């Protein structure tokens, strides 16, 4: 494990953190750091600092800290080893073989094998579009006015026959079992066939550019089966975590940044919007959005427009998905499409300007919920109007911001005519305030490390010249301190200590906030040898005092006389330290 940690330190030394973070966050050099708006929480003024020299980042708003590995982990929502694998590939370093159990090794190898299979299949489907048998697919794309550059951009393809893909993949060395596991093949009697045969193919690509699934659209005008067929759950595809066109969204963010995301229902909606210039459009794999999808989208941008048709947008499952986006901290606007039209229809009838107008007129999620409720009641009927008001108030009271609550209660007053006093009483929040209340600022909790221990650990980590590394502090430190101390001392003694940034990946993630405070510690006037010695002395006394109390407690409960010797030794140590002249 020590060898692997040393390898990780070498990887971090070869990684340009500024370059890595700049793919996701525009950075501007100011003083000794690069600054940008934090990707982990919403802010308008930059408080996210990247230290190029020490290769770590720190947000002074939400207190997130870390190195290149932790940044990739969080932005891509992946585990540590996958983040390391990405950076190692970019640095041209070979990942050392880790001790893994057999099951884990087989799983990783299987996934790599299935990803390679899907890549081969996608290329072949794409090539098939030029096959004479794909005439219907080419004609369909021509009718939908999808040009060649978009066909290539989205990797569209065609399955030309019952078993043509099966034969092709077999020739590439893949087994029927692997094709089935990838979601491409199924068996009927003694025969194997392509489950997407005679369908227009839409590859589903993850944020790393890996093809993980397919959607297939039949071209029959009156099919006896579903218009679309999508890959079921596989070892490399989880519908609840996938977002169609997220690979293009990531490229756009890295290229020029994102102002907003547009969420649509279907593949063709996304392609039509990209064609019209709205190239931050993606589609959910089903309209009931999930928490993993919300987290993934939040990593790219915290402003999202929901562009579902009216029937879909009002469904309960869809509403639950929109609530999940809100809980993830996203700012939501709902696009009100004309009845019976999807984004592609709007663009064809009204052009890009017509769709942009709908974006400009999009409403907030609470307003949309209230409006949807309003459309389901007859407000000319007294009883129905009362029911609508009760349901709408439930939406409003769920809001945390008192200013927002007041604004939407005013909207409800406009819809119903009920006096504001009545609506406030229904909401159970007292009389209307005379002046709007400001939103309470959320305080970020401090770390569990006290100032003295923080200074000692920071001095050790940053190699202050007054630190005596031969002094054994290990017995006097808590779990965090021992982990930090052990990491630094091991490297100092072996002569391989390079940078404190490796602490972020070497220590347990539960210490992330504390490690951030230590690595980001700013030394001030007076932080020198005397303060260090005093803080070490206090740590030793505090530790021995605790040990003394523990022994006394055990002595009272067990009356074990052998504990007296331990107590005597602790008392001697305490006296020596308290009487020690610095």
N, C-alpha and C positions, 0 to 999 in steps of 0.2 A: 504493500500500500504506500509506503514511503517513496518507493521508486516511481509509482504512478503520480503521487503528489508533486514530485520533482519534475516529472514530465509535463504536468499541467502548468507548473510555473514557467517552464520553457515555452509552452504554447502561448501563455498569456504575454510573455515577453516579446514573442514574434507577432502578436496580434495588435493591430492599430485600432485602439478603442474609439478614437475619433471617427475613423472611417466606418466602423461597425455601427455606431450610434447614428451617424449622419444619414444612414439609409432609412432611418425611421423618424428622426427628429432633426429639423434644420438647426444647426449650431452656429454661433457667432463668437469669435474670440474676443474676450474682454479681460484685461489683466493677465493673470497666469492661468486662467481656466477658459473653457469653451462653455457658452451658456445657451439654453434653449428652454422651451416650455415642456414641462414634465409629461412624458407619455403615460404615466401611471395615475395621474389625477388631472382634473380639469383646472386650467389656470390661463390667465390672459397675459400676465407678466412673467417672464422667465425666472424660474428659481431652481432650475435643474443644471447643476454644474458638472462638467467632465474635466478631471485632472489628467492632462495628457502625460505629464511626467511620471506620476504614480499609477496611472492606468486604472482609475476607478471613477465612478460617478456617485453623486449625492444630490438628493432633492431637499432643499431647505424648507419646502412646503410640507410634503407628506413623509419626509425622512427616509425614503427609499434609497438604498445604497447598494453597490455591488461592483462586479467586474464584468468583463465581456461575456463570460459564461452565464452569469446570473441574468444579464440583460437579455441575451438570446432566449434563455429559458422562459422568461416572463413575456417577452414580446411575441414569441411563437407558441406559447402555451405547451411546452414540451419538457421532458425530464432532462436532468443534468447531463447524462451520457450522450443524448442526442444533440444537445447544444455543443458539447465538446467535439462530437463527430463533425459537426458543421464547420466549426472554427479550424479543426485539424485539416479538413479538406482544403480550406482556403489558404492555410499556412503551408500546405504541402508536407505535413507531418503524418506519419503512419501511426494510427492508434495502437498502443500496446495491447497485447492480449491480456484480458482481465480474467480473473478466476470467476467463472460463472457456473451455475449448476447446469446440467445437461439440458433440462427443459427450457431454460432461458436462451441457451445457445441455439437450440433447434428453432425456437420461436423467431429469433432475429434472422436466422438464415432463411426460414420459410418466408418471412415478410419480404426480404430482399429478392428472393426468387419470384414471388408473386408480383412485386413491383416491376421487375424486368419483363415478366410475361405481359403485364398490362401495357407496358410501353411498346412492346412488339405488336400487340393487338391494335393499339391506337394508330400506329404508323400504317399498318396494313389496311385498316378501315379507311384512313385518309387517302391512301393510294387507290383504294377501290372506287373512289368517286369518279375517276377517269375511265373506269371499266364500262363497256357498252351496257352491261346489265344495270348500271346505276343511273340510267336515263331519267327515271321517275324522280330520283333524288335531286338530280341537277335541275330538272324542270321545276320542282318544288322550291328550291333555293332561288331560282330565277324569278319565280312569281313573288316570293317574299322579298325580292330585291336585295339579296345578300351577296355582296361582291366577293371576289376571290381573296382579297386581303383579309376579310373577316373570317372566311372559311378557314384560312390558314391560322389566323390569330387564335381562333377557338378550337382548332384541330378537328373540325367536323369531318365525318366519314360516312361510310355506308357498308352494311353487311349484305353481301350480294347473294347469299344462298344458304341452304339448309345446313351444310357442313363444310363450306369453303374455308371458314376461319379455323375450324377444328383441324383440317388437313394441314393448313399453313402452320399452325402452332406445333402440331405434331412433328412437322419437318424441322422446326426450330429446337426440338428436343424436349418439349413440355409434355407431361402426361395428361391423360383425361382427368385424373383426380385433381391435378393442379388447376386445370381449366375450370373444373367445377367449383373448386374452392375459391377461385378468383371471381366467380359469378358469371362466367361467360358460357359454359357448357352445361348441358343436361343430357340425361340418358333416356332413351325410349326403346325398350326391348334390348336388342343387341347393338343399337346404333347410338352414336353421340351426335348432338346437333348444337348449333349456335342459337342460344335463347333469343338473340336479337335479329335473327335472319329477316332480311328485307326491310330493315328499319334504318332511318337516318340516325347517325350516331353522334352523341354529344359526350366527349370525355369529361370526367369530373376530376379536376386537378387540385392538389392541395397547395399550401403556401410555399412548399419547397419545389414545386414544379413536377411532383410525382403524380402519375395517373393512378387513381385509387378506385375508380368506378366508372360506369357508363350509364347514360340515359339513352334510350332508343325510342324514336317516334315512328309509328307506322305511317305509311303514305297512302293506305287504302282510304277511300272516301267514306265508306260505311262499314268499318271493321266490326267483327263479332267479338272483339276482345278490346282491352284497354288501349287507348291511343298511345300512352307512354308506358314503357317498361323500364324500371330502374334497378340497378344492382341492389341485391339484398345485403344484409350484414355479412361481412367477410373479415378475415384477420387483418386486412389493411383498410377497410372501409366501415365507418360508423356514421350512419345517416345523421345522427343527432349532433355530430361534431363538424360535419362538412358544410361548406358554403360554396356554391357554384361561382366561378370566376374570381375566387379569392386570390389566386395566383396573379391575375392581372391587377387587382386592387393593390397588392403588395408592390408590384413593379411601379405602378403610378405613384405610390407614396414615396418610394425610393427615388423616383425620377424628379418629382416636382411638388410633393406634398399633397395632402387631401383636405378639402374644405368640408366635404360631407360624403356620406355613402347613400346610395339609393338601393333599397331592398325591394325586389320584385318577386313575382311568383314563379315564373318559368324561364327556361333557357332562351326562348325566342324573344322574350321581353328584354332580357339582358343584352342580347346581340343587337336588337333594334335600337336600344338606348346608346350603346357604344357607337353604332353607326351614326347616330344623330349628334354625337359629341359628348354624351353623358357617360364618360368612360369610368365612372366610379360605381357603376351599377353591378349588383350581384343578385343572386337568388338563393332563397332558403330551400333546403331539401324538404319541402312540405312547409306549410305556413305556420305551424305551431313551433315557434322558435324556442331553442333550448339555452340553458345557461352556458355550456361550452361554446356554442355559436356566438352568444352575446359577448363573452370574454374575448373571443378571437377578434370580433369586429371592433370592440372597444380599443384593442391594441393598435388599430390602424387610425381610427378617428372616433370622436365621441359625439358627432352629430350625424343623425341618420334620418332619411326620408323613407317612409313606408308607402310603397306604390302598388298596393293590391287593389283588385277591383272591389266595388262596393259590397257585394255579397260576401266575399271572403273576409274583408277587413272587419266586418261586424260580427264574425263568428266568435264564440266564446274561446275556442282553442287559440285563435289568432290573438285575441285580447290578452290571454294569459302570456303568450309569447312576447307581446309588446310590453307587458308589465316586467318581464324578465330583463328586457333591454333597459328599461328605466332603472331597475334595481342594480344593474351593472354600471350605472352612472352615465348612460347615454342621453343626450338631448334628442327627443323624438318629435318629428313632424309627420303628420299623416296627409298624404296627397289625396285629394278628393277627385277621383277620375269620373268623367261623365258615365252615366248608367250604361252598362253593356259594353263599355270600351276598355281595352287594356292599353298599356303604354305604346305599343306598336301601332294600334289603331289611332290613338291621339296624334302621334307623330305623322302618320300618313295623311290624316285629315287636316291637321292644323300646323304641321311642321314643328321644328325644334322650338320655335318661339312659343307655340301653343303649350307645349309641355313645360317650358320654363315658367310660363305664367302660372301653371298649376303648382309648381314648386314654390313660387313666390307667395301663393295663396294658401299653402299648406297650413294646417292647424296643429296646435299642441295636442299631446295625447289626452290630457284631461278634457280639453274642449271637444275633442273627437268623441270621447266616451259619452259626454253629456249630450252631444248632438245625436249620437246613435240611439241613446235612450229616448230622446225627444221624438225621433222619427218612429219609435215603436209605440207611442201613446197618442191618444186623441186629446189634445190640450183644450179642446172646446168642451170636453166632458169633465165635470168637477172632480169626480172620483178618480179618473185616469190622470188628471193633472196633479192631484195629490200624490198618487203613487209615483209618478215621474219625479216629483220634487224630492220624495223620500229616497229614491234610488240615486238621484243626482247628488244629493247631500252626502251619501255614502262615498261617492267618488271624491268629493271635495274634502271631506274630513280625513281621507287617507293621505292627503298632501301634508308634507312636513312644514313647508314655508307658510307662515301666517299671512304674508302679503298675497301669495297665490290664492290661498283659501278665500280671502276677501274678494279678490278679483273675480273668481268663479262664482261666488255667491251673488255678486252683482250681475253676472251673466244670467244666473238662474232667476234672479229677480226680474230681469228683462223678459225672459221666456214665460214666466208664470204670473207675474204681477204681485206675488206674495211680498209683503213688507220685509225689509231687511231684518227687523227685529225677530220676526217669525222664523226666517231662515236660519238666523244665528241660534235661536232657541232649539230648532230641530237639529242643528249641528252640534249643540251642546258646548258651544265655545263662548257663551256670554254675549254681551251687547256688542254692536259694531264699534271698533276702535275709532277714536276721533282722528288719529293719524296712523298711516301705515307703519307697521313694525318692521324693523330691519331684520334680516336673516341672521340668526345666531351663528357666530363663527365657531367651527368645530376645532377644539384644541387637540393637537396630536399628542398622544401619551408619551411621556419621557421613557428613556430606557431604564432598566433595573440597576445599572451600574452607578455607584455613588461617585462623586467628583474625585475623591482621592484615588480610588481604585482605577478609575478611568485614566487619570494622569499617569499612574504607574504603568498600566498596560500600554498606553499610547507611547510612553517613553521607550519601553521595551521594543514595541513594534517598529517605531520609526528610527531606532538605533541612536538615541541621544547619547552624547559623549560622556555623560555622567553616570550611565548605567553600568553596573558591575555584573556582567553575565555569569560570573563565577558564584555569585551569591544565590543560594537556593531559596527561592520564594514559593516553590510549588506547594509545600505543606500549609501555607497560610492563605492560599487562594481558594475561591469557590469554583464551581464546575466550569463556568465560563473562563475565569482567570487561568485555571489549570490547562484548559484546552488551548488558549492563546499562548500561554507561557511555553507549553510543551512544543507547540508548532514552531515558535521562534527559536527556542534554545536548540532544538534538534538541528535546525538549519544553520544557525550561527556556528555551532561546534563543528559541523561538517563543511563549513565554508561555502554553502550553496544558497545562502539567504539573499534574495534579490529585491523583493518588493512585498509590501504588506497586502497587496491586492489578492494574493493567493488564499488569504484567510477566508474570503467569501465562499470559496468552494471546498476548502479543506474542513471547515467546521460545520457542525449541525446547523441546518437552515433555521432552527428555532432561535439561534443567536444572531440572526441577520441584522437586526436593529442595533444591537450592541456592537457588533463588528463595524457597522457603518459609523457609529459614534467614535470608535477607537481609530479607525483608518482616517476619518475626516477631522480628527482632533486638531485644533488650532492652538499652537503654543503661544503664550503671551509673556510679557515681561514678568519676571519672578518665577517662571517655570525653569528651575535649575536644580543643581545638586542638593541644596538644602531642602527645598520643597520635596524632592524625590525621596530623600532619606527620611523626612518627617512622615510622608505618606506611607512608605514601606513600614516604618515603625508602628504607625497606627493600624495598618493591616495585620501585622504580626500580633499586636496586643488584642485586637478585636477577635482574631482567630483563636488565640490562646484563652481569652475570656470565655468564649463559647465552649471550647473544649473543657475548661474548668467547670462550667455550669453543667455540662453533659455528664461529667464524671460524678459530680455531687448528686445529681438526680439519680443516677444509677446506684450510687452508694446508699442513698436513702431507701431505695426500693429493694435492693438485693442484699445489703449489708456485707458485700464481698470485700474482705480486708485487702485483697490484692490490688484493689482500686486505689488504696491509699498511696501506694508507691507511684502510680501514674499521676495522682493528684500532686504529690510532692515534686515530681519532675516538672510538671506544668507550672507550678508555682515558682520553681527555680528559674525556669525560662522567662517567665513574666518579669521577675525581679531583675534579671540580667538585662532584659530589653528596656525596661522602664528606667533603669539606672545608667544605661549606656550613654556615653558622651559622644555626640556626633562631631 
